[in-house]
Amino acid sequence: MILGMVGINKDGQKSFAKYTSQDFNIIDKEYSNSTDVLLTNFPNAKLEFITTKEALERQKLVFDDKQGHLHKLESNAHELKSNNDIDLVLRKVLEIIQTSKDSHQKILLDITHGMRHQPLMAAFGATLARVDMKADIQILYAKEIKPNKEYEYIFLDKYSDLGINAILLNGFISTLSMPKLPHSPAFIQDLQKFSNDLHTNAFSLLFQTSKKALESLQDFQKDYQALSSLTQEIAKILHRFDRIQDLPEYQQYYEISHIMFEKHYYLISVTYAFEALPKYIIDKFQQCGIMKDDESLSQYDKAQAINQFVLEKIANYKVFAYDKACFYYDKHKAEFENLREILSKLKDIRNNLVHINDKELSDKGLNIAKDLQENYARFYDLCIKQDSFTQIDIVVYDIDKLGSRIYDYFHNAFGLELSKIFFKQIDAMKKKNFSIPKTSLSKFQNSKKAQALIALLASFDDNTEYLSLEQGRAFDEILNKAPQKPTQTHSPKYSPTQKPIQQDSQTSAQKLNQHFKGTRIDK
């Protein structure tokens, strides 16, 4: 579609001039005006004209010998009462474009006869081309080469684009945001994709889109050299993300948190930081063989379990080996306490930001920016600069296997149903929270091996968190014993210094129990 502005000849008389263009073909002849050029060279195009009553009357004189032109002009004219009201002109242009039946069309907006409003028409058309989803609008203007004798058509899009792109790039530098606009250069589109990935935490795509934006930036810089100061700033931002890509994931989250803090996106910033902390501990737990290898667990499940462990030392047996985690905790008590304070503070700040606006926080005497900065500095010093959570050898007895062995023994020998979790077995034996099938009751009561296991389990207190190798061997001694012979009716014979097995096991358990420490919370 071609949308033209109908003007009035300067002297009110017919005059002819030559019109040329380097962008499209024009029949080599002289024309009355730009309207004459459009009607002659684009006979099959959909034409729309904005005019005033006075301008239309003048065009009747111009085209008195071209009735075909005059018919098209009158049939497609949109008459305005005045050409002085720029708001009226712009609204009419917008109305014509929006009511057009063609979707995704290309529109040529000829502002040669712009009725005193050429600069504003150019800016309006260029802006509309960016925000109108269905139209590709190009701004056409017949530039005067020789007064009243020769004109050359040029497209103003590039010049208008400079201003619009400058606004978009400035906005991105300040906010790391870019609106999604049609008909934009590839670089602007790549920045929009990158911005979307950044603000939606799409880490699987974020570093791909930042790299792609860096690549398309080179061509953009060639075409828009006047924006070099802006593109250089954006290049620094994109290169910063490019460097982040090579860091461990927890550090990626920390760095992006810091970037979003600089842009005053405090809620987004603290969200990234809150996720960086558990990722750091997960990384350390994986190095020490503490995390469970379960592909069904999501990253969210793992982070939640680690946060609960750091904040309240809650066990999650599906996600990590609780006994090994407690052993690691005991070796880094001061560091875990420091991390707990940071995580707790960030959690409070995040909750406040979700439910209260900045002004209300300020009224309550809370300085969010200061609190975030202080806790970010603590996390950086503790986990990144000093990397205080060291890799150590976890020297504990494997209670996962032990719990399964104890379960198998009682289940196979007596039909007794217990938890496979060792710590819950302790609790069951201490509280006698189990039932024996009647058919196995006599066998169970007369089994020295069973009674020795029960006594050993019940001897541990509620603070038990992990077993040393020595403590684990006490269970091995009982579980590895050969099946006992049927109970004899006469008194067993032992030497004066020998003690019954059950008594010996209880004494051993009590002796071993002094090695335990910490707090266990079952889950």
Buried (B, 14 or more C-beta within 10 A) or exposed (E): BBBBBBBBBEEEEEBEBBBEBEEEEBEEEEBBBBBBBBBBBBEEEBBBBBBBEEBBEBBEEBBEEBEEBBEBBBEBBBBBEEBEEBEBBBEBBEEBBEEBEEEEBEBBBBBBBBBEBBEBBBBBBBBBBBEBEEBEBBBBBBEEEEEEEBBBBBBBBEBBBBEBBBEBBBBBBEEBBBEEBBBBBBBBBBBBBBBBBBBEBBBEBBBBBBBBBBEBBEEBBEEBEEBEEBBEEBBEBBEEBBEBEEEEBBBBBBBBBBBBBEBEBBEBBBBBBBBBBBBBBBBBBEEBEBBBEEEEBEEEBBBBBBBBBBBEBBBBBEBBBBBBBBBBBEBBEEBBEBBBEBBBBBBEBBEBBEEBEBEEBEEEEBEBEEBBEEBBEBBBEBBBEEEBBEEEEBEBBBBBEBBBBBBEBBEEBBEBEBBBBBBBBBBBBBEEEBEBEEEBEEBBEEBBBBBBBBBBBBBBEEEBBBBBEEBBBBBEBBBEEEEEEEEEEEEEEEEEEEEEBBEBBBEBBEEBBEEBEBEBBBB
